[in-house]
Amino acid sequence: MSAISRFLFGGSVPDTLRAELEAEAVLILAEDCRGTLTYRDFRSPHRRASFKKQGIRAAVVVTSRRVVICRRRATLLDVPFDDPRFAALEWTEDRLDRFCVAFDVARFHDDWSGRWEIRLTTERTPEILARVRS
């Protein structure tokens, strides 16, 4: 994926975060994953949505310490395995090549409420789910 495509579509890990993750021993890296981000009863200081679904391209990184999902230059999810919030993440397999992680956004942002559902399609789904469930 070219630098222009990464900027426009966001299916890769930003360079600043990549170096940090590589220092933690990357176990799984899935870039340019197509999917959706669903907002349910979502409220933040600048956005509201009772229900909204938008198409996204994202990257999923599983290291020895944490799981990260990012799109464009924004990090959608970055949580260490030993963080109490990790246990509250709901990981499901929609089909063999697509997973969903759903969570209450208030656990990650004090001034947000509602729920996010991130669905991503990748051939690495079985590996990702095996790692986050272990």
Residue pairs with C-beta under 8 A, 6 or more apart in sequence:
1 9
1 11
1 12
1 31
1 32
5 11
6 12
7 72
9 32
9 57
9 72
10 56
10 57
10 58
10 70
10 71
10 72
10 73
10 74
11 31
11 32
11 33
11 34
11 57
11 58
11 59
11 71
12 31
12 32
12 59
13 21
13 29
13 31
13 59
13 61
13 68
13 70
14 70
14 73
17 68
17 70
17 75
21 61
21 63
21 68
24 63
24 64
24 65
24 66
25 63
25 64
26 61
26 62
26 63
27 62
27 63
27 64
27 131
28 60
28 61
28 62
28 124
28 127
28 128
28 131
29 59
29 60
29 61
29 62
30 59
30 60
30 61
30 120
30 122
30 123
30 124
30 128
31 59
32 57
32 59
33 57
33 58
33 59
33 60
33 120
33 121
33 122
34 55
34 56
34 57
34 120
34 121
35 55
35 56
35 57
35 58
35 98
35 118
35 119
35 120
35 121
36 53
36 54
36 55
36 56
36 117
36 118
36 119
37 53
37 54
37 56
37 71
37 76
37 116
37 117
37 118
38 51
38 52
38 53
38 116
38 117
38 118
38 119
39 49
39 51
39 52
39 53
39 114
39 115
39 116
40 50
40 51
40 114
40 115
40 116
40 117
41 50
41 51
41 113
41 114
41 115
42 48
42 49
42 50
42 52
42 105
42 112
42 113
42 114
42 115
42 116
43 112
43 113
43 114
44 105
44 109
44 111
44 112
45 111
49 114
56 71
56 118
57 71
58 69
58 70
58 71
58 76
58 118
58 120
59 68
59 69
59 70
59 71
60 67
60 68
60 69
60 120
60 122
60 124
60 128
61 67
61 68
61 69
61 70
62 68
62 128
62 131
62 132
65 80
65 81
65 82
66 78
66 79
66 80
66 81
66 83
67 77
67 78
67 79
67 81
67 86
67 131
67 132
68 75
68 77
68 78
69 75
69 76
69 77
69 78
69 101
69 118
69 120
70 76
70 78
76 116
76 118
77 89
77 101
77 103
77 108
77 118
79 85
79 86
79 89
79 108
80 86
81 132
85 103
85 107
85 108
88 103
88 104
88 107
89 101
89 102
89 103
89 132
90 100
90 101
90 102
90 103
91 99
91 100
91 101
91 129
91 132
91 133
92 99
92 100
92 102
93 99
93 100
93 125
93 126
93 129
94 100
94 119
96 125
96 126
97 121
97 122
97 123
97 125
98 119
98 120
98 121
98 122
98 125
99 119
99 120
99 122
99 125
99 128
99 129
100 117
100 118
100 119
101 117
101 118
102 115
102 116
102 117
102 118
103 115
103 116
104 113
104 114
104 115
105 112
105 113
105 114
105 115
105 116
106 112
106 113
106 114
122 128
